[in-house]
Amino acid sequence: MEKKLSKKTLLKSFHNWYYGHLTCFSQEHMQTFGYLCAMLPLVEELYQNEDDKANAMNTYTAFFNTEPQLGTVIVGMTAGLEEARANGADDVDDETINSLRAGLMGPVAGIGDSLVVGTVIPILLGIALGMSTGGSPLGAIFYIIVWNLFAYLGMRFLYFKGYSLGGKAVDFLIGAQGEALRESVSTLGGIVIGAVAATWVSVQTSLKLLNDAGEPYLVLQDKLNDVFPGLLTAVFIIVCWFLMAKKKMSPIKVMLILVVVAFVGVLVGFFDPGLAY
């Protein structure tokens, strides 16, 4: 007998994501636990055996973080894929689901941040500020009501559209076109991550060599900029990726290593935090 998720269960899953996507939020896990909360009602309905439930939930323990409003479509898609897996779709496995999640969360975050955070919210706030002239509370009331309606109805629409697509996309995802799509999405995600890293991360050295007169005759950062601008930033990013992806270090351990490197670098004069006392 084919297993089919009920509307009640799908709504419960959506509400778990809507209200709890930042559940137990930390720099190490981000929205991972919120995702687990969203998938729990689905797994409970689809599987009867406790081991099957545990195995299914283990799929969603992988790191996840995206723009939560637009990213709702990813949660809906994986709900459809989980339903297909419960019905015996052998080619829909942990790797298929997590490849989809990992490949989409970066691009969706970039689009969502630009569309929601960079466009919709400023427009609503601009209208609200105009309505608040003279100390009127109408602006605050307008923003609270309109934003929550927009977020709830929009996220609900995306969740169920994603669920519908997830079920219909199974045959597509396991074929040659699906493989090409996953590779394309993964490549796009890598480009987005690289662009974000290059934009927000900046590592520079303050190391200078002085002559007998106390004047610098070699400024290392200037030489690096002439040969390879952003070299130190690229090295730090690649090292962090290597430690987490290849050495399986947790993000917290990597951050502690960076703190130690920064501390030692400041002590020996390689870095300059620019602090004044």
For each residue, the residues with C-beta under 8 A, 3 or more apart:
1:
2: 87
3: 46 83 86 87
4: 83
5: 9 10 42 45 46 79 83 163
6: 9 10 45
7: 10 11
8: 11 12
9: 5 6 12 13 41 42 44 45
10: 5 6 7 13 14 42 79 159 160 163
11: 7 8 14 15
12: 8 9 15 16 41
13: 9 10 16 17 38 39 40 41 42 75 79 159
14: 10 11 17 18 38 72 75 76 155 156 159 160
15: 11 12 18 19
16: 12 13 19 20 34 37 38 40 41
17: 13 14 20 21 34 35 37 38 68 72 75 155 159
18: 14 15 21 72 151 152 155 156
19: 15 16
20: 16 17 23 34 37 38
21: 17 18 31 34 35 38 68 71
22: 25 31 34 68
23: 20 33 34 37
24: 29 33 34
25: 22 29 30 31 33 34
26: 29 30
27: 30 251 252 255
28: 250 251 252
29: 24 25 26 32 33 63
30: 25 26 27 63 64 65
31: 21 22 25 34 35 64 65 66 68 71
32: 29 35 36 60 61 62 63 64 65
33: 23 24 25 29 36 37
34: 16 17 20 21 22 23 24 25 31 37 38
35: 17 21 31 32 38 39 60 64 75
36: 32 33 39 40 57 60 61
37: 16 17 20 23 33 34 40
38: 13 14 16 17 20 21 34 35 41 42 75
39: 13 35 36 42 43 56 57 60 75 78 79 82
40: 13 16 36 37 43 44 57
41: 9 12 13 16 38 44 45
42: 5 9 10 13 38 39 45 46 79 82 83
43: 39 40 46 47 53 56 57 82
44: 9 40 41 47 53
45: 5 6 9 41 42
46: 3 5 42 43 56 82 83 86
47: 43 44 52 53 56 86
48: 52
49: 52 53
50: 53 54
51: 54 55
52: 47 48 49 55 56
53: 43 44 47 49 50 56 57
54: 50 51 57 58
55: 51 52 58 59
56: 39 43 46 47 52 53 59 82 85 86
57: 36 39 40 43 53 54 60 61
58: 54 55 61 94
59: 55 56 62 94 97 98
60: 32 35 36 39 57 64 78
61: 32 36 57 58
62: 32 59 98 101 102
63: 29 30 32
64: 30 31 32 35 60 101 105
65: 30 31 32 105 109
66: 31 70 71 74 104 105 106 108 109 112
67: 70 71 108 109 111 112 113 116 117
68: 17 21 22 31 71 72 112 155
69: 72 112 116 151 154 155 158
70: 66 67 73 108 109 111 112 115 116 158
71: 21 31 66 67 68 74 75 105 108 109 112
72: 14 17 18 68 69 75 76 155 156 158 159 162
73: 70 76 77 108 158 159 161 162 165
74: 66 71 77 78 100 101 104 105 108 162
75: 13 14 17 35 38 39 71 72 78 79 159 162
76: 14 72 73 79 80 158 159 160 161 162 163 164 165 166
77: 73 74 80 81 100 104 162 163 165 166 169
78: 39 60 74 75 81 82 97 100 101 166
79: 5 10 13 39 42 75 76 82 83 159 162 163 166
80: 76 77 83 84 162 163 164 165 166 167 168 169 170
81: 77 78 84 85 92 96 97 100 166 167 169 170 173
82: 39 42 43 46 56 78 79 85 86 97
83: 3 4 5 42 46 79 80 86 87 166 167
84: 80 81 87 89 92 166 167 170
85: 56 81 82 88 89 92 93 97
86: 3 46 47 56 82 83
87: 2 3 83 84
88: 85
89: 84 85 92 170 174
90: 93
91: 96 170 174
92: 81 84 85 89 96 97 170 173 174
93: 85 90 96 97
94: 58 59 97 98
95: 98 99
96: 81 91 92 93 99 100 173 174
97: 59 78 81 82 85 92 93 94 100 101
98: 59 62 94 95 101 102
99: 95 96 102 103 182 186
100: 74 77 78 81 96 97 103 104 173 182 185
101: 62 64 74 78 97 98 104 105
102: 62 98 99 105 186 189
103: 99 100 106 107 182 185 186 188 189
104: 66 74 77 100 101 107 108 185 189
105: 64 65 66 71 74 101 102 108 109 189
106: 66 103 109 110 188 189 190 192 193
107: 103 104 110 111 185 188 189 192
108: 66 67 70 71 73 74 104 105 111 112
109: 65 66 67 70 71 105 106 112 113 192
110: 106 107 113 114 192 196
111: 67 70 107 108 114 115
112: 66 67 68 69 70 71 108 109 115 116 117
113: 67 109 110 116 117 118
114: 110 111 117 118 119
115: 70 111 112 118 119 120
116: 67 69 70 112 113 119 120 121
117: 67 112 113 114 120 121
118: 113 114 115 121 122
119: 114 115 116 122 123
120: 115 116 117 123 124 150
121: 116 117 118 124 125 147
122: 118 119 125 126
123: 119 120 126 127
124: 120 121 127 128 142 143 146 147 150
125: 121 122 128 129 143
126: 122 123 129 130
127: 123 124 130 131 139 142 143
128: 124 125 131 132 139 140 142 143
129: 125 126 132 133 139
130: 126 127 133 139
131: 127 128 136 138 139 142
132: 128 129 135 136 137 138 139 140
133: 129 130 136
134:
135: 132
136: 131 132 133 139
137: 132 140 141
138: 131 132 141 142
139: 127 128 129 130 131 132 136 142 143
140: 128 132 137 143 144
141: 137 138 144 145
142: 124 127 128 131 138 139 145 146
143: 124 125 127 128 139 140 146 147
144: 140 141 147 148
145: 141 142 148 149
146: 124 142 143 149 150
147: 121 124 143 144 150 151
148: 144 145 151 152
149: 145 146 152 153
150: 120 124 146 147 153 154
151: 18 69 147 148 154 155
152: 18 148 149 155 156
153: 149 150 156 157
154: 69 150 151 157 158
155: 14 17 18 68 69 72 151 152 158 159
156: 14 18 72 152 153 159 160
157: 153 154 160 161
158: 69 70 72 73 76 154 155 161 162
159: 10 13 14 17 72 73 75 76 79 155 156 162 163
160: 10 14 76 156 157 163 164
161: 73 76 157 158 164 165
162: 72 73 74 75 76 77 79 80 158 159 165 166
163: 5 10 76 77 79 80 159 160 166 167
164: 76 80 160 161 167 168
165: 73 76 77 80 161 162 168 169
166: 76 77 78 79 80 81 83 84 162 163 169 170
167: 80 81 83 84 163 164 170
168: 80 164 165 171 172
169: 77 80 81 165 166 172 173 178
170: 80 81 84 89 91 92 166 167 173 174
171: 168 174 175
172: 168 169 175 177 178 181
173: 81 92 96 100 169 170 178 181 182
174: 89 91 92 96 170 171 178
175: 171 172 178 179
176: 179 180
177: 172 180 181
178: 169 172 173 174 175 181 182
179: 175 176 182 183
180: 176 177 183 184
181: 172 173 177 178 184 185
182: 99 100 103 173 178 179 185 186
183: 179 180 186 187
184: 180 181 187 188
185: 100 103 104 107 181 182 188 189
186: 99 102 103 182 183 189 190
187: 183 184 190 191
188: 103 106 107 184 185 191 192
189: 102 103 104 105 106 107 185 186 192 193
190: 106 186 187 193 194
191: 187 188 194 195
192: 106 107 109 110 188 189 195 196
193: 106 189 190 196 197
194: 190 191 197 198
195: 191 192 198 199
196: 110 192 193 199 200
197: 193 194 200 201 233 237
198: 194 195 201 230 233
199: 195 196
200: 196 197
201: 197 198 233 236 237
202: 233
203: 232 233 235 236
204: 221 232 271
205: 220 221 224 232 265 270 271
206: 221 269 270 271 272
207: 219 220 221 269 270
208: 216 218 219 220
209: 216 217 218 220
210: 213 214 215 216 217
211: 214 215 216 217
212:
213: 210
214: 210 211
215: 210 211
216: 208 209 210 211 219
217: 209 210 211
218: 208 209 223
219: 207 208 216 222 223
220: 205 207 208 209 223 224
221: 204 205 206 207 224 225
222: 219 225 226
223: 218 219 220 226 227
224: 205 220 221 227 228 229 231 232
225: 221 222 229
226: 222 223
227: 223 224 231
228: 224 231 234
229: 224 225
230: 198 233 234
231: 224 227 228 234 235
232: 203 204 205 224 235 236
233: 197 198 201 202 203 230 236 237
234: 228 230 231 237 238
235: 203 231 232 238 239
236: 201 203 232 233 239 240 258
237: 197 201 233 234 240 241
238: 234 235 241 242
239: 235 236 242 243
240: 236 237 243 244 254 258
241: 237 238 244 245
242: 238 239 245 246 247
243: 239 240 246 247 249 253 254 257
244: 240 241 247 248 249 250 251 254
245: 241 242 248
246: 242 243
247: 242 243 244
248: 244 245
249: 243 244 253 254
250: 28 244 253 254
251: 27 28 244 254 255
252: 27 28 255 256
253: 243 249 250 256 257
254: 240 243 244 249 250 251 257 258
255: 27 251 252 258 259
256: 252 253 259 260
257: 243 253 254 260 261
258: 236 240 254 255 261 262
259: 255 256 262 263
260: 256 257 263 264
261: 257 258 264 265
262: 258 259 265 266 271
263: 259 260 266 267
264: 260 261 267 268
265: 205 261 262 268 270 271
266: 262 263 269 270 271 272 273
267: 263 264
268: 264 265
269: 206 207 266 272
270: 205 206 207 265 266
271: 204 205 206 262 265 266
272: 206 266 269
273: 266
274:
275:
276:
277:
